[in-house]
Amino acid sequence: MSIFSKFFSSKGGAKPPVEFPAEACLIDVRSPEEYAHGHIEGAVNIPLNVLNQMIDKTIPDHNTPLILCCRSGMRSSQAVSLLRELGYQNILNGGGLHGLAQQMNKRIQAKQ
């Protein structure tokens, strides 16, 4: 059972606002250009196409809770699979950045 299992259930209906673990790292797997146009405050940009080369340098602890997002949830789903293969344990596909930002009660901001 992962750290995220207590935050999400498989029951239908609207998702209530969620409080994510404070130590969770938010990773945006979109391209640098997409990230620059708008990302969730505090998100780290590691594009899907370089995730396998960059993740150990960025997040060396495989037990760190990770929340992944992209535009729609498709790339973040692929990233979850890749990270599991690499041995990361506590991973959540946060889906699209707009929905995740709303759930996390965080702003979407442009790169400065």
C-alpha positions in Angstrom: 0.0 0.0 0.0 1.4 3.4 -1.0 1.3 6.6 0.9 -1.3 7.9 -1.6 -3.8 5.1 -1.0 -5.3 6.9 1.9 -5.9 10.0 -0.2 -7.7 8.4 -3.1 -10.4 5.7 -3.3 -11.9 3.9 -6.2 -15.4 5.0 -5.3 -17.2 7.2 -7.9 -18.3 10.8 -7.4 -16.6 14.1 -7.2 -13.2 14.2 -5.6 -13.1 16.3 -2.4 -10.2 18.7 -2.0 -7.1 16.6 -1.2 -4.2 17.4 1.2 -1.1 15.9 -0.3 1.9 14.8 1.8 4.1 17.9 2.4 7.2 16.0 1.4 5.7 15.0 -2.0 7.6 16.3 -5.1 5.5 17.5 -7.9 6.9 16.7 -11.3 5.6 18.1 -14.6 6.6 15.8 -17.4 5.6 18.2 -20.3 8.1 19.8 -22.6 10.1 22.8 -21.4 8.1 25.0 -23.7 4.8 23.8 -22.3 6.1 24.2 -18.8 7.2 27.8 -19.5 3.7 28.7 -20.7 2.2 27.7 -17.3 2.8 25.2 -14.5 1.7 24.5 -11.0 3.7 26.5 -8.5 6.4 24.4 -7.0 6.5 21.9 -9.9 9.8 20.6 -11.2 10.0 20.1 -15.0 11.4 16.8 -16.1 10.1 16.1 -19.6 9.0 12.5 -20.2 11.6 12.0 -23.0 14.5 12.6 -20.5 12.8 11.3 -17.3 14.8 8.1 -17.1 18.1 10.0 -17.4 17.2 12.9 -15.1 15.1 11.4 -12.2 18.0 9.9 -10.2 19.9 13.2 -10.3 16.7 15.1 -9.2 15.1 12.7 -6.8 17.7 10.1 -5.7 15.5 8.7 -2.9 13.2 6.1 -4.4 10.8 6.4 -1.4 10.1 10.1 -2.0 6.4 10.6 -2.7 6.0 11.8 -6.3 3.0 13.5 -7.9 3.2 13.5 -11.7 1.3 15.8 -14.1 1.1 16.8 -17.7 -1.5 18.4 -19.9 -4.1 15.6 -19.9 -2.7 12.8 -17.8 -1.5 10.6 -20.7 2.2 11.4 -20.4 2.1 11.4 -16.6 0.6 7.9 -16.8 3.5 6.7 -19.0 5.9 8.4 -16.5 4.3 6.4 -13.6 5.0 3.2 -15.4 8.6 4.2 -16.2 9.3 5.3 -12.6 7.9 2.0 -11.2 10.3 0.1 -13.5 13.1 2.3 -12.1 12.2 1.3 -8.5 10.3 4.4 -7.3 7.6 3.4 -4.7 5.2 6.2 -3.9 3.9 7.6 -7.2 0.7 9.3 -8.0 -0.6 10.2 -11.5 -2.0 13.6 -10.8 -3.3 13.8 -14.3 -3.8 17.2 -16.1 -2.2 20.2 -14.5 -5.4 22.3 -14.3 -7.4 19.7 -12.4 -4.4 18.9 -10.2 -3.8 22.5 -9.4 -7.4 22.9 -8.3 -7.2 19.8 -6.1 -4.0 21.0 -4.6 -5.3 24.5 -4.2 -2.3 25.9 -6.1 -1.9 28.5 -8.8 -0.7 27.9 -12.3 2.1 30.3 -13.1 4.2 31.1 -16.1 8.0 30.6 -15.9 9.7 33.8 -14.8 
